[in-house]
Amino acid sequence: MKKKKIRELLKKIGLYSFLLIGVIISMFPFYWMFIGATNPSGRIFSIPPNLTPGDHFFENLRNLNDTVGIWRVMFNSLSITLLFTLFSVMICSAAGYAFAKYRFKGRNAIFFTLLLAIMIPYHVTLIPLFKLMADLEWLNTYRAVILPHLSYPFAIFLMRQNMKAIPDSLLEAARVDGAGEFRIFFRVVLPTMRPALAAVAIFLFMFQWNNFLWPLVVMNSSDMYTLPVALSSLVGMSRIDYGQIMLGTTLSTLPIMIFFLMLQKQFISGILGGSVKE
């Protein structure tokens, strides 16, 4: 009995040691990025490596703001990302609900076309979309970044698969009670889809926040740059200040972490809800 307890204790120690090493390896790049944000450029790549926080955080922040206007580009990125996430979640939810619960002519053909759209390489659409934005005179505006990708095919597919789980009897009961289709969608369907909505919202937020190529194509004024585009402009300079780049990268990770922490409970419950069958 005593040997069995010792064996179980050793297993737990081995498991926790393995997990601890995994956590350290996963977190080290973020820690090193933070260290770089608080040190001057010349000290970041020194040998032996410097692993302690420095005292150049505010100097790097001031230099970064002077170079790219970090608060302005953060505002641009946050505005574009939040607007995109809000409207895209609503559009993709409505489309997913229509594909899952309504019977109409050509439904399967339209959905099959949607699945094909997922397979089209993103870069193929750049030139036609740019021509369309130029014809509409939308270049260098928020509209040009937000509108072309609002109906994101993968998000529609995800919502459709989740909404198929809603019992038809629940919708029929709401109709018998006199609820209209819009009321059923907003008051019955969406509240039951909170985990799926959280997962789609996190996915869309990350997509737009990290989106680099399309804003680079349609934005031609530094006042309208998003954060990834502004940070990329630091690399092309004659003297690369890695302290500024590390600080900008550190700041760019914060909104994603905050957004995920806000929705993590719904996100995790959605994953567990889809994985456990009784």
VMD Tcl script that draws the C-alpha trace (Angstrom):
set ca {
  {0.00 0.00 0.00}
  {2.81 2.36 0.94}
  {4.71 1.55 -2.28}
  {1.57 2.30 -4.29}
  {1.23 5.74 -2.69}
  {4.91 6.49 -3.33}
  {4.49 5.43 -6.97}
  {1.45 7.70 -7.39}
  {3.32 10.56 -5.74}
  {6.28 10.12 -8.11}
  {3.88 10.07 -11.09}
  {2.33 13.36 -9.96}
  {5.76 14.93 -9.42}
  {6.83 13.80 -12.91}
  {3.61 15.10 -14.48}
  {3.78 18.49 -12.76}
  {7.48 18.83 -13.58}
  {6.72 18.13 -17.25}
  {3.87 20.70 -17.25}
  {6.07 23.27 -15.48}
  {8.81 22.87 -18.10}
  {6.19 23.23 -20.85}
  {4.85 26.43 -19.27}
  {8.36 27.90 -18.95}
  {9.20 27.08 -22.59}
  {5.86 28.55 -23.77}
  {6.13 31.73 -21.70}
  {9.84 32.45 -22.27}
  {9.37 34.23 -25.67}
  {6.81 36.57 -24.06}
  {9.12 37.21 -21.11}
  {12.05 37.93 -23.43}
  {9.83 40.26 -25.49}
  {8.94 42.18 -22.30}
  {12.63 42.33 -21.31}
  {13.46 43.73 -24.75}
  {10.74 46.37 -24.37}
  {12.42 47.69 -21.21}
  {16.00 47.75 -22.54}
  {17.87 49.80 -25.16}
  {18.37 48.20 -28.55}
  {22.09 47.43 -28.00}
  {21.46 45.51 -24.78}
  {18.77 43.15 -26.15}
  {21.16 40.91 -28.10}
  {24.12 41.18 -25.71}
  {26.14 38.07 -24.78}
  {25.52 36.69 -22.21}
  {21.80 37.45 -22.71}
  {20.24 40.02 -20.41}
  {17.22 38.49 -18.66}
  {16.39 41.27 -16.21}
  {14.02 44.23 -16.83}
  {15.76 47.46 -17.79}
  {14.91 51.11 -17.19}
  {14.28 52.20 -20.83}
  {10.57 51.37 -21.00}
  {9.35 54.97 -21.04}
  {12.19 56.09 -23.33}
  {11.29 53.31 -25.81}
  {7.62 54.31 -25.49}
  {8.43 57.97 -26.19}
  {10.61 57.06 -29.18}
  {7.95 54.68 -30.51}
  {5.28 57.36 -30.22}
  {7.53 59.90 -31.97}
  {8.27 57.43 -34.79}
  {4.89 55.86 -35.60}
  {2.38 57.58 -33.26}
  {1.68 54.44 -31.25}
  {-1.51 55.74 -29.54}
  {-3.04 56.83 -32.87}
  {-2.35 53.50 -34.59}
  {-3.61 51.63 -31.50}
  {-6.85 53.64 -31.74}
  {-7.11 52.83 -35.45}
  {-6.57 49.11 -34.85}
  {-8.98 48.93 -31.90}
  {-11.72 50.85 -33.73}
  {-11.43 48.74 -36.87}
  {-11.19 45.44 -34.97}
  {-14.11 46.08 -32.59}
  {-16.41 47.32 -35.38}
  {-15.43 44.40 -37.61}
  {-15.96 41.84 -34.83}
  {-19.36 43.24 -33.82}
  {-20.84 43.42 -37.32}
  {-19.18 40.23 -38.58}
  {-20.48 38.17 -35.64}
  {-24.02 39.40 -36.33}
  {-23.83 38.76 -40.08}
  {-22.20 35.34 -39.76}
  {-24.70 34.32 -37.04}
  {-27.67 35.33 -39.19}
  {-26.24 33.51 -42.22}
  {-25.46 30.41 -40.17}
  {-28.99 30.42 -38.74}
  {-30.50 30.71 -42.22}
  {-28.42 27.79 -43.54}
  {-29.20 25.66 -40.46}
  {-32.93 26.25 -39.95}
  {-34.57 27.55 -43.14}
  {-35.47 25.53 -46.21}
  {-35.14 27.55 -49.43}
  {-34.34 26.82 -53.04}
  {-30.63 26.51 -53.76}
  {-29.65 26.33 -50.10}
  {-27.23 23.44 -50.55}
  {-25.71 24.95 -53.71}
  {-25.11 28.30 -51.96}
  {-23.60 26.57 -48.94}
  {-21.36 24.47 -51.19}
  {-20.20 27.67 -52.91}
  {-19.47 29.12 -49.49}
  {-17.30 26.13 -48.62}
  {-15.42 26.60 -51.89}
  {-14.79 30.24 -50.93}
  {-12.90 29.02 -47.85}
  {-10.46 27.21 -50.14}
  {-9.69 30.25 -52.34}
  {-6.27 31.66 -51.40}
  {-6.62 35.05 -49.70}
  {-4.04 36.67 -51.98}
  {-6.06 35.88 -55.13}
  {-8.78 38.31 -54.04}
  {-6.46 41.25 -53.38}
  {-6.42 42.83 -56.86}
  {-10.22 42.58 -57.55}
  {-10.99 43.93 -54.08}
  {-8.50 46.77 -54.46}
  {-10.06 47.69 -57.84}
  {-13.51 47.65 -56.23}
  {-12.38 49.86 -53.33}
  {-10.75 52.29 -55.77}
  {-13.91 52.51 -57.90}
  {-15.97 53.20 -54.79}
  {-13.38 55.81 -53.65}
  {-13.06 54.03 -50.32}
  {-9.26 53.76 -50.26}
  {-7.61 54.97 -47.06}
  {-10.83 54.64 -45.04}
  {-12.04 52.33 -42.28}
  {-14.75 51.05 -44.65}
  {-12.15 49.63 -47.02}
  {-10.62 47.52 -44.22}
  {-13.83 46.44 -42.49}
  {-16.49 45.75 -45.14}
  {-14.85 43.30 -47.62}
  {-14.42 40.53 -45.01}
  {-17.54 40.95 -42.88}
  {-19.18 37.78 -44.20}
  {-16.30 35.49 -43.25}
  {-17.02 32.01 -44.72}
  {-15.40 29.98 -41.96}
  {-17.34 31.84 -39.25}
  {-20.61 31.22 -41.15}
  {-19.74 27.54 -41.41}
  {-18.96 27.38 -37.67}
  {-22.21 29.09 -36.68}
  {-24.24 26.91 -39.04}
  {-22.82 23.72 -37.51}
  {-23.59 24.95 -33.98}
  {-27.10 26.18 -34.81}
  {-28.08 22.81 -36.24}
  {-28.11 21.60 -32.61}
  {-31.00 23.94 -31.69}
  {-34.23 21.84 -31.51}
  {-36.78 22.78 -34.17}
  {-39.48 22.25 -31.52}
  {-38.07 25.21 -29.57}
  {-38.43 27.51 -32.59}
  {-41.93 26.19 -33.34}
  {-42.97 26.82 -29.74}
  {-41.78 30.42 -30.04}
  {-43.75 30.86 -33.29}
  {-46.88 29.40 -31.67}
  {-46.47 31.96 -28.87}
  {-46.59 34.71 -31.50}
  {-42.90 35.61 -31.77}
  {-41.70 36.92 -35.13}
  {-38.61 35.62 -36.90}
  {-36.38 38.52 -35.81}
  {-37.53 38.14 -32.19}
  {-36.87 34.40 -32.29}
  {-33.37 35.04 -33.65}
  {-32.41 37.71 -31.12}
  {-34.32 36.49 -28.01}
  {-34.24 32.69 -28.43}
  {-31.41 31.64 -30.77}
  {-28.56 34.02 -29.89}
  {-28.77 33.57 -26.08}
  {-28.43 29.80 -26.50}
  {-25.43 30.28 -28.79}
  {-23.27 32.30 -26.37}
  {-20.35 29.79 -26.29}
  {-20.26 29.56 -30.09}
  {-20.59 33.35 -30.40}
  {-17.65 33.81 -28.00}
  {-15.50 31.37 -30.01}
  {-16.36 33.09 -33.31}
  {-15.82 36.55 -31.78}
  {-12.34 35.58 -30.53}
  {-11.47 34.09 -33.92}
  {-12.66 37.18 -35.83}
  {-11.00 39.58 -33.37}
  {-7.65 37.82 -33.79}
  {-8.04 37.71 -37.59}
  {-8.68 41.46 -37.89}
  {-6.22 42.54 -35.18}
  {-3.37 40.62 -36.85}
  {-4.48 41.49 -40.38}
  {-1.46 43.03 -42.08}
  {-1.65 42.62 -45.85}
  {-5.08 44.10 -46.63}
  {-4.65 47.27 -44.49}
  {-1.19 47.70 -46.05}
  {-2.77 47.58 -49.54}
  {-5.69 49.97 -48.97}
  {-4.15 52.42 -46.47}
  {-1.76 54.94 -48.02}
  {-1.59 57.49 -45.22}
  {0.45 56.94 -42.04}
  {-2.37 58.59 -40.05}
  {-4.65 55.67 -40.99}
  {-2.14 52.85 -40.44}
  {-3.11 49.95 -38.20}
  {-0.68 48.61 -35.61}
  {0.83 45.73 -37.70}
  {1.41 48.08 -40.64}
  {2.95 50.77 -38.43}
  {5.29 48.28 -36.72}
  {6.42 46.92 -40.10}
  {7.54 50.43 -41.07}
  {10.13 50.32 -38.25}
  {12.05 47.52 -39.98}
  {12.70 49.46 -43.19}
  {14.61 52.24 -41.46}
  {18.41 52.54 -41.73}
  {18.90 51.94 -37.99}
  {16.55 49.34 -36.54}
  {15.58 50.10 -32.95}
  {14.68 46.68 -31.55}
  {13.62 48.25 -28.25}
  {10.81 50.07 -30.06}
  {9.85 46.91 -31.98}
  {9.77 44.81 -28.79}
  {7.65 47.43 -27.02}
  {5.24 47.73 -29.96}
  {4.91 43.94 -30.15}
  {4.28 43.77 -26.40}
  {1.53 46.40 -26.65}
  {0.00 44.60 -29.64}
  {-0.50 41.39 -27.62}
  {-2.38 43.08 -24.76}
  {-5.80 43.65 -26.49}
  {-5.94 40.01 -27.67}
  {-5.14 38.73 -24.17}
  {-7.73 41.03 -22.57}
  {-10.40 40.06 -25.13}
  {-9.70 36.36 -24.64}
  {-9.78 36.66 -20.83}
  {-13.14 38.45 -21.06}
  {-14.68 35.60 -23.10}
  {-12.64 32.61 -21.90}
  {-15.42 31.21 -19.69}
  {-17.88 31.11 -22.60}
  {-15.17 29.92 -25.00}
  {-14.10 26.96 -22.83}
  {-17.69 25.95 -22.02}
  {-18.40 25.90 -25.75}
  {-15.47 23.57 -26.40}
  {-16.44 21.24 -23.54}
  {-20.09 21.30 -24.57}
  {-19.19 20.03 -28.02}
  {-16.77 17.37 -26.78}
  {-18.85 15.57 -24.12}
  {-21.71 13.33 -25.22}
  {-23.85 11.43 -22.76}
}
mol new
graphics top color blue
foreach p $ca { graphics top sphere $p radius 0.5 }
foreach p [lrange $ca 0 end-1] q [lrange $ca 1 end] { graphics top cylinder $p $q radius 0.2 }
display resetview
